[in-house]
């Protein structure tokens, strides 16, 4: 084998190694990007899950879907999960829907 042929084969090997390295780097970059997207989504979901409603400063009648108790403006308030908050236009509406007043 002459020197030119050896040099040509070495160039092919180096080129193949560079291609493999670049493909691995892209694969790792895509994986990191995907991991970041999953973490962001999980973080957003957790933020949504912990949203609270404070009944003490609300100017609306708010019922708790789990306890079926409603709170009117001006009463001492408490925090409840916003997913459980039901808003009513009047106490009569709340009572008609099976809710009772906070004691």
Biopython code that builds the backbone (N, CA, C, O; Angstrom):
import numpy as np
from Bio.PDB.StructureBuilder import StructureBuilder

atoms = [
    (1, "UNK", "N", (0.839, -1.162, 0.000)),
    (1, "UNK", "CA", (0.000, 0.000, 0.000)),
    (1, "UNK", "C", (0.899, 1.244, 0.000)),
    (1, "UNK", "O", (1.839, 1.345, 0.788)),
    (2, "UNK", "N", (0.598, 2.164, -0.875)),
    (2, "UNK", "CA", (1.443, 3.347, -0.941)),
    (2, "UNK", "C", (0.946, 4.422, 0.024)),
    (2, "UNK", "O", (-0.123, 4.280, 0.617)),
    (3, "UNK", "N", (1.699, 5.467, 0.177)),
    (3, "UNK", "CA", (1.422, 6.520, 1.148)),
    (3, "UNK", "C", (0.137, 7.265, 0.817)),
    (3, "UNK", "O", (-0.598, 7.646, 1.728)),
    (4, "UNK", "N", (-0.151, 7.480, -0.451)),
    (4, "UNK", "CA", (-1.357, 8.207, -0.844)),
    (4, "UNK", "C", (-2.598, 7.411, -0.469)),
    (4, "UNK", "O", (-3.583, 7.979, 0.003)),
    (5, "UNK", "N", (-2.554, 6.102, -0.676)),
    (5, "UNK", "CA", (-3.691, 5.234, -0.340)),
    (5, "UNK", "C", (-3.903, 5.203, 1.169)),
    (5, "UNK", "O", (-5.044, 5.260, 1.628)),
    (6, "UNK", "N", (-2.828, 5.115, 1.948)),
    (6, "UNK", "CA", (-2.931, 5.134, 3.406)),
    (6, "UNK", "C", (-3.519, 6.456, 3.885)),
    (6, "UNK", "O", (-4.369, 6.481, 4.775)),
    (7, "UNK", "N", (-3.070, 7.527, 3.302)),
    (7, "UNK", "CA", (-3.571, 8.842, 3.677)),
    (7, "UNK", "C", (-5.058, 8.966, 3.365)),
    (7, "UNK", "O", (-5.813, 9.547, 4.145)),
    (8, "UNK", "N", (-5.475, 8.429, 2.239)),
    (8, "UNK", "CA", (-6.879, 8.475, 1.847)),
    (8, "UNK", "C", (-7.740, 7.673, 2.815)),
    (8, "UNK", "O", (-8.821, 8.112, 3.209)),
    (9, "UNK", "N", (-7.250, 6.489, 3.197)),
    (9, "UNK", "CA", (-7.999, 5.655, 4.150)),
    (9, "UNK", "C", (-8.088, 6.335, 5.520)),
    (9, "UNK", "O", (-9.121, 6.277, 6.186)),
    (10, "UNK", "N", (-7.000, 6.974, 5.927)),
    (10, "UNK", "CA", (-6.999, 7.682, 7.210)),
    (10, "UNK", "C", (-7.986, 8.842, 7.180)),
    (10, "UNK", "O", (-8.667, 9.098, 8.173)),
    (11, "UNK", "N", (-8.072, 9.539, 6.062)),
    (11, "UNK", "CA", (-9.017, 10.647, 5.918)),
    (11, "UNK", "C", (-10.450, 10.141, 6.043)),
    (11, "UNK", "O", (-11.286, 10.787, 6.674)),
    (12, "UNK", "N", (-10.735, 8.979, 5.440)),
    (12, "UNK", "CA", (-12.073, 8.391, 5.519)),
    (12, "UNK", "C", (-12.386, 8.028, 6.970)),
    (12, "UNK", "O", (-13.490, 8.293, 7.446)),
    (13, "UNK", "N", (-11.424, 7.425, 7.678)),
    (13, "UNK", "CA", (-11.639, 7.048, 9.080)),
    (13, "UNK", "C", (-11.913, 8.283, 9.946)),
    (13, "UNK", "O", (-12.822, 8.271, 10.776)),
    (14, "UNK", "N", (-11.142, 9.324, 9.757)),
    (14, "UNK", "CA", (-11.322, 10.549, 10.533)),
    (14, "UNK", "C", (-12.684, 11.153, 10.235)),
    (14, "UNK", "O", (-13.370, 11.613, 11.148)),
    (15, "UNK", "N", (-13.082, 11.158, 8.983)),
    (15, "UNK", "CA", (-14.380, 11.700, 8.595)),
    (15, "UNK", "C", (-15.518, 10.890, 9.211)),
    (15, "UNK", "O", (-16.499, 11.456, 9.692)),
    (16, "UNK", "N", (-15.384, 9.566, 9.193)),
    (16, "UNK", "CA", (-16.411, 8.716, 9.803)),
    (16, "UNK", "C", (-16.494, 8.961, 11.308)),
    (16, "UNK", "O", (-17.590, 9.047, 11.862)),
    (17, "UNK", "N", (-15.355, 9.072, 11.966)),
    (17, "UNK", "CA", (-15.331, 9.316, 13.408)),
    (17, "UNK", "C", (-15.983, 10.663, 13.729)),
    (17, "UNK", "O", (-16.719, 10.781, 14.708)),
    (18, "UNK", "N", (-15.710, 11.671, 12.907)),
    (18, "UNK", "CA", (-16.308, 12.985, 13.131)),
    (18, "UNK", "C", (-17.825, 12.913, 12.950)),
    (18, "UNK", "O", (-18.574, 13.531, 13.707)),
    (19, "UNK", "N", (-18.272, 12.162, 11.952)),
    (19, "UNK", "CA", (-19.713, 12.012, 11.722)),
    (19, "UNK", "C", (-20.389, 11.318, 12.889)),
    (19, "UNK", "O", (-21.474, 11.719, 13.310)),
    (20, "UNK", "N", (-19.756, 10.280, 13.412)),
    (20, "UNK", "CA", (-20.303, 9.553, 14.556)),
    (20, "UNK", "C", (-20.353, 10.460, 15.782)),
    (20, "UNK", "O", (-21.349, 10.478, 16.506)),
    (21, "UNK", "N", (-19.286, 11.204, 16.011)),
    (21, "UNK", "CA", (-19.241, 12.113, 17.159)),
    (21, "UNK", "C", (-20.323, 13.192, 17.053)),
    (21, "UNK", "O", (-20.977, 13.526, 18.040)),
    (22, "UNK", "N", (-20.501, 13.729, 15.848)),
    (22, "UNK", "CA", (-21.528, 14.755, 15.641)),
    (22, "UNK", "C", (-22.919, 14.176, 15.865)),
    (22, "UNK", "O", (-23.768, 14.836, 16.464)),
    (23, "UNK", "N", (-23.166, 12.965, 15.399)),
    (23, "UNK", "CA", (-24.473, 12.327, 15.585)),
    (23, "UNK", "C", (-24.743, 12.086, 17.073)),
    (23, "UNK", "O", (-25.860, 12.293, 17.547)),
    (24, "UNK", "N", (-23.716, 11.647, 17.803)),
    (24, "UNK", "CA", (-23.880, 11.426, 19.240)),
    (24, "UNK", "C", (-24.152, 12.738, 19.961)),
    (24, "UNK", "O", (-24.973, 12.792, 20.878)),
    (25, "UNK", "N", (-23.467, 13.787, 19.549)),
    (25, "UNK", "CA", (-23.666, 15.095, 20.166)),
    (25, "UNK", "C", (-25.086, 15.598, 19.920)),
    (25, "UNK", "O", (-25.720, 16.117, 20.838)),
    (26, "UNK", "N", (-25.590, 15.453, 18.708)),
    (26, "UNK", "CA", (-26.964, 15.852, 18.410)),
    (26, "UNK", "C", (-27.954, 15.036, 19.216)),
    (26, "UNK", "O", (-28.938, 15.565, 19.731)),
    (27, "UNK", "N", (-27.687, 13.745, 19.322)),
    (27, "UNK", "CA", (-28.574, 12.874, 20.082)),
    (27, "UNK", "C", (-28.614, 13.303, 21.545)),
    (27, "UNK", "O", (-29.689, 13.360, 22.142)),
    (28, "UNK", "N", (-27.464, 13.604, 22.124)),
    (28, "UNK", "CA", (-27.414, 14.057, 23.516)),
    (28, "UNK", "C", (-28.103, 15.409, 23.677)),
    (28, "UNK", "O", (-28.786, 15.646, 24.674)),
    (29, "UNK", "N", (-27.926, 16.289, 22.703)),
    (29, "UNK", "CA", (-28.572, 17.599, 22.746)),
    (29, "UNK", "C", (-30.094, 17.456, 22.671)),
    (29, "UNK", "O", (-30.820, 18.127, 23.403)),
    (30, "UNK", "N", (-30.570, 16.583, 21.787)),
    (30, "UNK", "CA", (-32.012, 16.351, 21.676)),
    (30, "UNK", "C", (-32.556, 15.762, 22.970)),
    (30, "UNK", "O", (-33.642, 16.137, 23.411)),
    (31, "UNK", "N", (-31.814, 14.844, 23.582)),
    (31, "UNK", "CA", (-32.255, 14.236, 24.839)),
    (31, "UNK", "C", (-32.330, 15.299, 25.935)),
    (31, "UNK", "O", (-33.293, 15.333, 26.701)),
    (32, "UNK", "N", (-31.323, 16.162, 26.012)),
    (32, "UNK", "CA", (-31.328, 17.223, 27.026)),
    (32, "UNK", "C", (-32.492, 18.173, 26.798)),
    (32, "UNK", "O", (-33.148, 18.602, 27.747)),
    (33, "UNK", "N", (-32.743, 18.498, 25.543)),
    (33, "UNK", "CA", (-33.867, 19.384, 25.226)),
    (33, "UNK", "C", (-35.189, 18.743, 25.629)),
    (33, "UNK", "O", (-36.061, 19.411, 26.184)),
    (34, "UNK", "N", (-35.337, 17.469, 25.356)),
    (34, "UNK", "CA", (-36.549, 16.745, 25.731)),
    (34, "UNK", "C", (-36.688, 16.679, 27.250)),
    (34, "UNK", "O", (-37.784, 16.863, 27.778)),
    (35, "UNK", "N", (-35.601, 16.421, 27.948)),
    (35, "UNK", "CA", (-35.633, 16.375, 29.417)),
    (35, "UNK", "C", (-36.067, 17.725, 29.991)),
    (35, "UNK", "O", (-36.843, 17.782, 30.945)),
    (36, "UNK", "N", (-35.558, 18.814, 29.399)),
    (36, "UNK", "CA", (-35.937, 20.152, 29.864)),
    (36, "UNK", "C", (-37.422, 20.412, 29.626)),
    (36, "UNK", "O", (-38.091, 21.007, 30.471)),
    (37, "UNK", "N", (-37.936, 19.972, 28.489)),
    (37, "UNK", "CA", (-39.351, 20.169, 28.186)),
    (37, "UNK", "C", (-40.220, 19.391, 29.170)),
    (37, "UNK", "O", (-41.248, 19.897, 29.621)),
    (38, "UNK", "N", (-39.820, 18.178, 29.503)),
    (38, "UNK", "CA", (-40.578, 17.364, 30.463)),
    (38, "UNK", "C", (-40.558, 18.019, 31.841)),
    (38, "UNK", "O", (-41.586, 18.075, 32.516)),
    (39, "UNK", "N", (-39.401, 18.511, 32.261)),
    (39, "UNK", "CA", (-39.292, 19.170, 33.572)),
    (39, "UNK", "C", (-40.134, 20.439, 33.622)),
    (39, "UNK", "O", (-40.769, 20.724, 34.637)),
    (40, "UNK", "N", (-40.142, 21.197, 32.535)),
    (40, "UNK", "CA", (-40.936, 22.423, 32.492)),
    (40, "UNK", "C", (-42.422, 22.106, 32.589)),
    (40, "UNK", "O", (-43.159, 22.769, 33.319)),
    (41, "UNK", "N", (-42.857, 21.090, 31.852)),
    (41, "UNK", "CA", (-44.263, 20.699, 31.885)),
    (41, "UNK", "C", (-44.653, 20.237, 33.283)),
    (41, "UNK", "O", (-45.718, 20.605, 33.779)),
    (42, "UNK", "N", (-43.809, 19.439, 33.921)),
    (42, "UNK", "CA", (-44.103, 18.967, 35.273)),
    (42, "UNK", "C", (-44.185, 20.144, 36.236)),
    (42, "UNK", "O", (-45.059, 20.185, 37.102)),
    (43, "UNK", "N", (-43.273, 21.101, 36.085)),
    (43, "UNK", "CA", (-43.292, 22.280, 36.945)),
    (43, "UNK", "C", (-44.571, 23.084, 36.747)),
    (43, "UNK", "O", (-45.172, 23.555, 37.713)),
    (44, "UNK", "N", (-44.984, 23.240, 35.493)),
    (44, "UNK", "CA", (-46.214, 23.982, 35.221)),
    (44, "UNK", "C", (-47.416, 23.252, 35.795)),
    (44, "UNK", "O", (-48.319, 23.879, 36.349)),
    (45, "UNK", "N", (-47.435, 21.935, 35.667)),
    (45, "UNK", "CA", (-48.545, 21.165, 36.224)),
    (45, "UNK", "C", (-48.615, 21.317, 37.735)),
    (45, "UNK", "O", (-49.704, 21.456, 38.292)),
    (46, "UNK", "N", (-47.468, 21.291, 38.404)),
    (46, "UNK", "CA", (-47.464, 21.453, 39.857)),
    (46, "UNK", "C", (-47.946, 22.840, 40.253)),
    (46, "UNK", "O", (-48.664, 22.990, 41.243)),
    (47, "UNK", "N", (-47.560, 23.850, 39.492)),
    (47, "UNK", "CA", (-48.007, 25.204, 39.800)),
    (47, "UNK", "C", (-49.516, 25.306, 39.656)),
    (47, "UNK", "O", (-50.180, 25.972, 40.449)),
    (48, "UNK", "N", (-50.050, 24.645, 38.645)),
    (48, "UNK", "CA", (-51.500, 24.669, 38.426)),
    (48, "UNK", "C", (-52.217, 23.934, 39.542)),
    (48, "UNK", "O", (-53.276, 24.371, 39.993)),
    (49, "UNK", "N", (-51.654, 22.829, 39.988)),
    (49, "UNK", "CA", (-52.300, 22.006, 41.006)),
    (49, "UNK", "C", (-52.410, 22.720, 42.347)),
    (49, "UNK", "O", (-53.295, 22.396, 43.140)),
    (50, "UNK", "N", (-51.548, 23.666, 42.616)),
    (50, "UNK", "CA", (-51.525, 24.287, 43.934)),
    (50, "UNK", "C", (-52.171, 25.669, 43.952)),
    (50, "UNK", "O", (-51.995, 26.407, 44.921)),
    (51, "UNK", "N", (-52.909, 26.039, 42.917)),
    (51, "UNK", "CA", (-53.571, 27.330, 42.886)),
    (51, "UNK", "C", (-54.647, 27.370, 43.956)),
    (51, "UNK", "O", (-55.459, 26.453, 44.078)),
    (52, "UNK", "N", (-54.641, 28.439, 44.721)),
    (52, "UNK", "CA", (-55.564, 28.572, 45.843)),
    (52, "UNK", "C", (-56.500, 29.765, 45.644)),
    (52, "UNK", "O", (-56.157, 30.740, 44.976)),
    (53, "UNK", "N", (-57.670, 29.663, 46.231)),
    (53, "UNK", "CA", (-58.630, 30.760, 46.273)),
    (53, "UNK", "C", (-58.800, 31.126, 47.739)),
    (53, "UNK", "O", (-58.966, 30.253, 48.591)),
    (54, "UNK", "N", (-58.756, 32.440, 48.032)),
    (54, "UNK", "CA", (-58.969, 32.894, 49.401)),
    (54, "UNK", "C", (-60.371, 33.485, 49.481)),
    (54, "UNK", "O", (-60.670, 34.467, 48.801)),
    (55, "UNK", "N", (-61.217, 32.906, 50.289)),
    (55, "UNK", "CA", (-62.617, 33.314, 50.355)),
    (55, "UNK", "C", (-62.818, 34.610, 51.137)),
    (55, "UNK", "O", (-63.848, 35.263, 50.975)),
    (56, "UNK", "N", (-61.872, 34.993, 51.969)),
    (56, "UNK", "CA", (-62.039, 36.160, 52.832)),
    (56, "UNK", "C", (-62.044, 37.488, 52.109)),
    (56, "UNK", "O", (-62.669, 38.435, 52.587)),
    (57, "UNK", "N", (-61.377, 37.594, 50.982)),
    (57, "UNK", "CA", (-61.327, 38.873, 50.269)),
    (57, "UNK", "C", (-62.184, 38.867, 49.002)),
    (57, "UNK", "O", (-62.253, 39.874, 48.296)),
    (58, "UNK", "N", (-62.816, 37.770, 48.720)),
    (58, "UNK", "CA", (-63.637, 37.674, 47.525)),
    (58, "UNK", "C", (-64.950, 38.436, 47.717)),
    (58, "UNK", "O", (-65.508, 38.471, 48.813)),
    (59, "UNK", "N", (-65.410, 39.017, 46.678)),
    (59, "UNK", "CA", (-66.693, 39.726, 46.723)),
    (59, "UNK", "C", (-67.807, 38.860, 46.121)),
    (59, "UNK", "O", (-68.846, 39.368, 45.698)),
    (60, "UNK", "N", (-67.568, 37.549, 46.091)),
    (60, "UNK", "CA", (-68.530, 36.613, 45.541)),
    (60, "UNK", "C", (-68.859, 35.539, 46.558)),
    (60, "UNK", "O", (-68.133, 35.345, 47.533)),
    (61, "UNK", "N", (-69.953, 34.847, 46.323)),
    (61, "UNK", "CA", (-70.296, 33.690, 47.152)),
    (61, "UNK", "C", (-69.561, 32.503, 46.533)),
    (61, "UNK", "O", (-69.748, 32.181, 45.360)),
    (62, "UNK", "N", (-68.724, 31.862, 47.344)),
    (62, "UNK", "CA", (-67.903, 30.761, 46.853)),
    (62, "UNK", "C", (-68.252, 29.499, 47.619)),
    (62, "UNK", "O", (-68.239, 29.485, 48.850)),
    (63, "UNK", "N", (-68.558, 28.454, 46.897)),
    (63, "UNK", "CA", (-68.817, 27.158, 47.506)),
    (63, "UNK", "C", (-67.640, 26.233, 47.293)),
    (63, "UNK", "O", (-66.901, 26.345, 46.315)),
    (64, "UNK", "N", (-67.483, 25.317, 48.231)),
    (64, "UNK", "CA", (-66.443, 24.300, 48.112)),
    (64, "UNK", "C", (-67.123, 23.022, 47.626)),
    (64, "UNK", "O", (-67.975, 22.468, 48.320)),
    (65, "UNK", "N", (-66.748, 22.552, 46.435)),
    (65, "UNK", "CA", (-67.386, 21.386, 45.826)),
    (65, "UNK", "C", (-67.195, 20.120, 46.654)),
    (65, "UNK", "O", (-68.016, 19.206, 46.565)),
    (66, "UNK", "N", (-66.144, 20.042, 47.450)),
    (66, "UNK", "CA", (-65.919, 18.848, 48.271)),
    (66, "UNK", "C", (-66.765, 18.850, 49.537)),
    (66, "UNK", "O", (-67.339, 17.826, 49.907)),
    (67, "UNK", "N", (-66.842, 19.996, 50.197)),
    (67, "UNK", "CA", (-67.555, 20.053, 51.481)),
    (67, "UNK", "C", (-69.014, 20.496, 51.330)),
    (67, "UNK", "O", (-69.813, 20.318, 52.250)),
    (68, "UNK", "N", (-69.360, 21.065, 50.187)),
    (68, "UNK", "CA", (-70.699, 21.622, 49.942)),
    (68, "UNK", "C", (-71.054, 22.705, 50.967)),
    (68, "UNK", "O", (-72.197, 22.805, 51.413)),
    (69, "UNK", "N", (-70.059, 23.506, 51.327)),
    (69, "UNK", "CA", (-70.249, 24.664, 52.209)),
    (69, "UNK", "C", (-69.941, 25.909, 51.379)),
    (69, "UNK", "O", (-68.970, 25.939, 50.624)),
    (70, "UNK", "N", (-70.786, 26.942, 51.531)),
    (70, "UNK", "CA", (-70.509, 28.182, 50.804)),
    (70, "UNK", "C", (-70.122, 29.291, 51.771)),
    (70, "UNK", "O", (-70.472, 29.269, 52.950)),
    (71, "UNK", "N", (-69.398, 30.249, 51.242)),
    (71, "UNK", "CA", (-68.870, 31.376, 52.021)),
    (71, "UNK", "C", (-69.333, 32.670, 51.365)),
    (71, "UNK", "O", (-69.241, 32.821, 50.147)),
    (72, "UNK", "N", (-69.826, 33.592, 52.166)),
    (72, "UNK", "CA", (-70.297, 34.877, 51.650)),
    (72, "UNK", "C", (-69.261, 35.959, 51.920)),
    (72, "UNK", "O", (-68.436, 35.810, 52.822)),
    (73, "UNK", "N", (-69.291, 37.048, 51.150)),
    (73, "UNK", "CA", (-68.346, 38.143, 51.388)),
    (73, "UNK", "C", (-68.474, 38.677, 52.809)),
    (73, "UNK", "O", (-69.574, 38.793, 53.348)),
    (74, "UNK", "N", (-67.340, 38.996, 53.401)),
    (74, "UNK", "CA", (-67.337, 39.551, 54.756)),
    (74, "UNK", "C", (-67.096, 38.514, 55.842)),
    (74, "UNK", "O", (-66.769, 38.877, 56.972)),
    (75, "UNK", "N", (-67.248, 37.236, 55.528)),
    (75, "UNK", "CA", (-66.964, 36.190, 56.534)),
    (75, "UNK", "C", (-65.464, 35.975, 56.633)),
    (75, "UNK", "O", (-64.703, 36.323, 55.730)),
    (76, "UNK", "N", (-65.058, 35.390, 57.760)),
    (76, "UNK", "CA", (-63.660, 34.978, 57.884)),
    (76, "UNK", "C", (-63.363, 34.006, 56.753)),
    (76, "UNK", "O", (-64.161, 33.115, 56.464)),
    (77, "UNK", "N", (-62.235, 34.179, 56.128)),
    (77, "UNK", "CA", (-61.937, 33.363, 54.952)),
    (77, "UNK", "C", (-60.938, 32.259, 55.218)),
    (77, "UNK", "O", (-60.325, 32.173, 56.282)),
    (78, "UNK", "N", (-60.802, 31.438, 54.232)),
    (78, "UNK", "CA", (-59.787, 30.402, 54.246)),
    (78, "UNK", "C", (-59.388, 30.103, 52.810)),
    (78, "UNK", "O", (-60.077, 30.486, 51.865)),
    (79, "UNK", "N", (-58.259, 29.410, 52.663)),
    (79, "UNK", "CA", (-57.762, 29.058, 51.341)),
    (79, "UNK", "C", (-58.329, 27.700, 50.937)),
    (79, "UNK", "O", (-58.377, 26.769, 51.740)),
    (80, "UNK", "N", (-58.754, 27.606, 49.687)),
    (80, "UNK", "CA", (-59.197, 26.312, 49.167)),
    (80, "UNK", "C", (-58.600, 26.141, 47.776)),
    (80, "UNK", "O", (-58.263, 27.115, 47.102)),
    (81, "UNK", "N", (-58.479, 24.908, 47.368)),
    (81, "UNK", "CA", (-57.988, 24.586, 46.039)),
    (81, "UNK", "C", (-58.947, 25.183, 45.015)),
    (81, "UNK", "O", (-60.157, 24.971, 45.098)),
    (82, "UNK", "N", (-58.420, 25.916, 44.066)),
    (82, "UNK", "CA", (-59.284, 26.585, 43.085)),
    (82, "UNK", "C", (-60.103, 25.597, 42.265)),
    (82, "UNK", "O", (-61.155, 25.960, 41.738)),
    (83, "UNK", "N", (-59.645, 24.369, 42.150)),
    (83, "UNK", "CA", (-60.404, 23.356, 41.406)),
    (83, "UNK", "C", (-61.713, 23.014, 42.128)),
    (83, "UNK", "O", (-62.644, 22.507, 41.502)),
    (84, "UNK", "N", (-61.796, 23.285, 43.433)),
    (84, "UNK", "CA", (-62.996, 22.988, 44.220)),
    (84, "UNK", "C", (-63.939, 24.174, 44.340)),
    (84, "UNK", "O", (-65.044, 24.027, 44.861)),
    (85, "UNK", "N", (-63.525, 25.356, 43.864)),
    (85, "UNK", "CA", (-64.322, 26.571, 44.035)),
    (85, "UNK", "C", (-65.484, 26.616, 43.046)),
    (85, "UNK", "O", (-65.300, 26.460, 41.839)),
    (86, "UNK", "N", (-66.681, 26.831, 43.583)),
    (86, "UNK", "CA", (-67.893, 27.002, 42.786)),
    (86, "UNK", "C", (-68.451, 28.380, 43.132)),
    (86, "UNK", "O", (-68.610, 28.700, 44.310)),
    (87, "UNK", "N", (-68.747, 29.190, 42.134)),
    (87, "UNK", "CA", (-69.216, 30.555, 42.360)),
    (87, "UNK", "C", (-70.729, 30.622, 42.163)),
    (87, "UNK", "O", (-71.274, 30.069, 41.208)),
    (88, "UNK", "N", (-71.395, 31.317, 43.094)),
    (88, "UNK", "CA", (-72.843, 31.464, 43.056)),
    (88, "UNK", "C", (-73.220, 32.945, 43.003)),
    (88, "UNK", "O", (-72.493, 33.807, 43.498)),
    (89, "UNK", "N", (-74.365, 33.215, 42.395)),
    (89, "UNK", "CA", (-74.873, 34.582, 42.316)),
    (89, "UNK", "C", (-75.632, 35.000, 43.551)),
    (89, "UNK", "O", (-75.785, 36.194, 43.807)),
    (90, "UNK", "N", (-76.118, 34.029, 44.335)),
    (90, "UNK", "CA", (-76.874, 34.354, 45.548)),
    (90, "UNK", "C", (-76.813, 33.171, 46.513)),
    (90, "UNK", "O", (-76.458, 32.056, 46.131)),
    (91, "UNK", "N", (-77.165, 33.437, 47.768)),
    (91, "UNK", "CA", (-77.223, 32.347, 48.746)),
    (91, "UNK", "C", (-78.321, 31.359, 48.366)),
    (91, "UNK", "O", (-78.168, 30.153, 48.557)),
    (92, "UNK", "N", (-79.421, 31.868, 47.831)),
    (92, "UNK", "CA", (-80.520, 30.986, 47.430)),
    (92, "UNK", "C", (-80.063, 30.010, 46.344)),
    (92, "UNK", "O", (-80.448, 28.840, 46.346)),
    (93, "UNK", "N", (-79.249, 30.497, 45.432)),
    (93, "UNK", "CA", (-78.713, 29.627, 44.376)),
    (93, "UNK", "C", (-77.814, 28.547, 44.972)),
    (93, "UNK", "O", (-77.882, 27.385, 44.572)),
    (94, "UNK", "N", (-76.972, 28.935, 45.929)),
    (94, "UNK", "CA", (-76.087, 27.969, 46.584)),
    (94, "UNK", "C", (-76.909, 26.900, 47.308)),
    (94, "UNK", "O", (-76.626, 25.707, 47.199)),
    (95, "UNK", "N", (-77.917, 27.339, 48.038)),
    (95, "UNK", "CA", (-78.760, 26.398, 48.783)),
    (95, "UNK", "C", (-79.541, 25.491, 47.833)),
    (95, "UNK", "O", (-79.722, 24.307, 48.116)),
    (96, "UNK", "N", (-79.998, 26.032, 46.724)),
    (96, "UNK", "CA", (-80.733, 25.226, 45.742)),
    (96, "UNK", "C", (-79.850, 24.144, 45.133)),
    (96, "UNK", "O", (-80.351, 23.134, 44.639)),
    (97, "UNK", "N", (-78.543, 24.354, 45.169)),
    (97, "UNK", "CA", (-77.597, 23.379, 44.649)),
    (97, "UNK", "C", (-77.037, 22.446, 45.720)),
    (97, "UNK", "O", (-76.081, 21.710, 45.476)),
    (98, "UNK", "N", (-77.642, 22.484, 46.909)),
    (98, "UNK", "CA", (-77.251, 21.562, 47.967)),
    (98, "UNK", "C", (-76.134, 22.033, 48.879)),
    (98, "UNK", "O", (-75.571, 21.225, 49.618)),
    (99, "UNK", "N", (-75.801, 23.298, 48.852)),
    (99, "UNK", "CA", (-74.741, 23.849, 49.694)),
    (99, "UNK", "C", (-75.357, 24.466, 50.941)),
    (99, "UNK", "O", (-76.496, 24.933, 50.928)),
    (100, "UNK", "N", (-74.575, 24.457, 52.023)),
    (100, "UNK", "CA", (-75.030, 25.088, 53.265)),
    (100, "UNK", "C", (-74.055, 26.203, 53.618)),
    (100, "UNK", "O", (-72.907, 26.197, 53.174)),
    (101, "UNK", "N", (-74.514, 27.149, 54.408)),
    (101, "UNK", "CA", (-73.683, 28.286, 54.812)),
    (101, "UNK", "C", (-72.597, 27.858, 55.784)),
    (101, "UNK", "O", (-72.765, 26.917, 56.559)),
    (102, "UNK", "N", (-71.482, 28.568, 55.724)),
    (102, "UNK", "CA", (-70.416, 28.345, 56.705)),
    (102, "UNK", "C", (-70.925, 28.784, 58.062)),
    (102, "UNK", "O", (-71.608, 29.803, 58.161)),
    (103, "UNK", "N", (-70.608, 28.036, 59.117)),
    (103, "UNK", "CA", (-71.042, 28.389, 60.468)),
    (103, "UNK", "C", (-70.037, 29.232, 61.180)),
    (103, "UNK", "O", (-70.254, 29.613, 62.330)),
]
sb = StructureBuilder()
sb.init_structure("model")
sb.init_model(0)
sb.init_chain("A")
sb.init_seg("    ")
for serial, (resi, resn, name, xyz) in enumerate(atoms, 1):
    if name == "N":
        sb.init_residue(resn, " ", resi, " ")
    sb.init_atom(name, np.array(xyz, "f"), 0.0, 1.0, " ", f" {name:<3s}", serial, name[0])
structure = sb.get_structure()
